[in-house]
Amino acid sequence: MSFDLVIRGGTVVDGTGLARRRADVGIAAGRIAAVGHLSGGIGDAQVIDAEGQIVAPGIIDLHTHYDPQLTFDPYATSSCYHGVTTVLAGNCGFSIAPTHEAARPYTKALFAKVEGMSPAALEGVRWEFQSFPEYLAARRGQLGVNLACYVGHSAVRRHVMGVAGSEREATAEELAEMCALVQGAIAAGAAGFSSSDVPTQVDGDDRPIPSRFGSREELEALVETAGRAGAGSVAYLPESVIGGVNAEDEALLIRLGRAARVPIVLQGIGGRDKVDAPTAGWDHAREFLDSAAAQGAAVFSILRTHPFDRPIDLAAGCPLYAGVPSWAALMDLPHREKLERLRDPAYRDRMRGAVESPNRDPKAGSTLPPPQWHVTFVEEVRRPEHEAYVGRSIAEIAAEREVAPADAMLDLALAEDLGTRFRWQNRTPEWERAVRESMKHPSMLMGISDGGAHLDRDDGSDWSSFFLRYWVLDRGEWSLEEGIRQLTQVPAAVAGLSGRGTLLPGQAADIMIFDPQQIGPGTKRMVHDLPGGEGRFCALPKGIGATIVNGAPIVRDGKLTRALPGQVLRPFAANA
């Protein structure tokens, strides 16, 4: 047997959960050809020395928004630097296709508003498509990572109904056309269907996203259509997920799972929830997940296993306060008007206790919970006399100064012409306990990155490096073998991606190589490498030696190789 690539002398953790072993890995024609002691067939093969390194399957990231970015960045940076070889995009009902040419401005504004993408950078999207099948066809041969992609409810609704998709329920004829679009997208290779009813999500015109105008009957019809068409999974965010899924939505999720007969994937159950709202109660959540399974509904929740780490810049504006009307109204004002508002005693009165009492009525606007004061810190100051505040929480500073937390923060910012930089970091004992108690349930999935989105704050692409360092290697909550399985075989099974997620002969050669002594989050900084020179936070890891996709390295020692071996993956297909 001859090989194209040989990884020699590493410790193989194959993704099945079985014990690790020292072995060589031989790769031919993009697949694992042999695992063991390879003495022949090397010839002119490329050889990677993995002595002292872990050789594992590539990570499969179940929740990303890379579908726009992949049209101009085939590597899904920053995720590929962290060993991610497959991304599942099109989540939350937002897919870049289908999109009529006339609807492109709306679609770009939607992604910019909901997913924190730069409007200028979205001008770099290569519109070589209108339909969903055309989008997938345009990606083939143009990918560094593998792509699986949901077809999104909001995209489908807008495509069929136009502006009316953001105004009313669908007619029977329109619903039939939407079902046909979903069926056709999955036949062309879509990973499944996604939707959202979350009240925090509004479009570029500050209206509810299109999927929120759909009836429950519409949602259930589209989900059942996806299941019958061969979807690998369905991603859905119910209306009540931000504050804890209520009984009505629990019943809905079970109906969706039973009708589709594929995994239903949501977020927000367990841990401290995606937005760091205190858990609604793990005991009840566990009862619901167990009940769903007993009734034949495979309901899974992606758990955010890494803490929040997001900048707060009052001068530039901060989307983290969208659920606090008096704060949100301030963020996009010109600098001078912003200062005037903050110095206005009447307006300051409105802001003073608002963070502690955010909006909870979906009809009144976003219900996004804001950062809490004890996990909001001063990161950078301009004036020497304020250096003593750096690294301290707003809650601590407010108590010391005997003022309300909002005043402590806003007075400091005003004294520096809004030049003070703050940071939201919620790595607390409460956060750690909440994640630990929920993450080992069989219906919990490890995540969540949101890769490709929220580039104005932190796209979470370092989640897997954090998981391996913090939960597996440092705290020992998982064995290395089981921790790797949670990032590889488990998500492959949930998404229905056959031939992926394990290092076994015949499987696709998607591989990450890392140093177990060094692996972890590395630098996180603003870079300006998007179209138009737009900036984003770029998170790089420590300890990743290589990311290999279908037998070809795309990252070596932190550098892109410019190879394009990625494939469009479809559920339950050989992906040959």
Sequence and secondary structure as in RCSB ss.txt:
>XXXX:A:sequence
MSFDLVIRGGTVVDGTGLARRRADVGIAAGRIAAVGHLSGGIGDAQVIDAEGQIVAPGIIDLHTHYDPQLTFDPY
ATSSCYHGVTTVLAGNCGFSIAPTHEAARPYTKALFAKVEGMSPAALEGVRWEFQSFPEYLAARRGQLGVNLACY
VGHSAVRRHVMGVAGSEREATAEELAEMCALVQGAIAAGAAGFSSSDVPTQVDGDDRPIPSRFGSREELEALVET
AGRAGAGSVAYLPESVIGGVNAEDEALLIRLGRAARVPIVLQGIGGRDKVDAPTAGWDHAREFLDSAAAQGAAVF
SILRTHPFDRPIDLAAGCPLYAGVPSWAALMDLPHREKLERLRDPAYRDRMRGAVESPNRDPKAGSTLPPPQWHV
TFVEEVRRPEHEAYVGRSIAEIAAEREVAPADAMLDLALAEDLGTRFRWQNRTPEWERAVRESMKHPSMLMGISD
GGAHLDRDDGSDWSSFFLRYWVLDRGEWSLEEGIRQLTQVPAAVAGLSGRGTLLPGQAADIMIFDPQQIGPGTKR
MVHDLPGGEGRFCALPKGIGATIVNGAPIVRDGKLTRALPGQVLRPFAANA
>XXXX:A:secstr
   SEEEEEEEE  SSS   EEEEEEEETTEEEEEE   SS TT EEEE TT EEEE EEESSB  TTGGGT TT
TTTGGGGTEEEEEE GGG  S S  GGGHHHHHHHHHHHH   HHHHTT     SSHHHHHHHHTT  SSEEEEE
EEHHHHHHHHHGGGGGTS   HHHHHHHHHHHHHHHHHT  EEEEE  TT B TTSSB GGGGS HHHHHHHHHH
HHHHT SEEEEE TTTTT   HHHHHHHHHHHHHH S EEEE SSTT TT    S HHHHHHHHHHHHHTT  EE
EEEE S  EEEE TTT  GGGTTSHHHHHHHTS HHHHHHHHH HHHHHHHHTTTTS    GGGS       GGG
EEEEE SSGGGGGGTT BHHHHHHHHTS HHHHHHHHHHHTTT  EEEEE   HHHHHHHHHHTTSTTEEEE   
BTS TTT   TTHHHHIIIIIIIIS SS HHHHHHHHTHHHHHHHT TT SS  TTSB  EEEE TTT EEEEEE
EE  SGGG  EEEEEEESEEEEEETTEEEEETTEE       B  TTS   
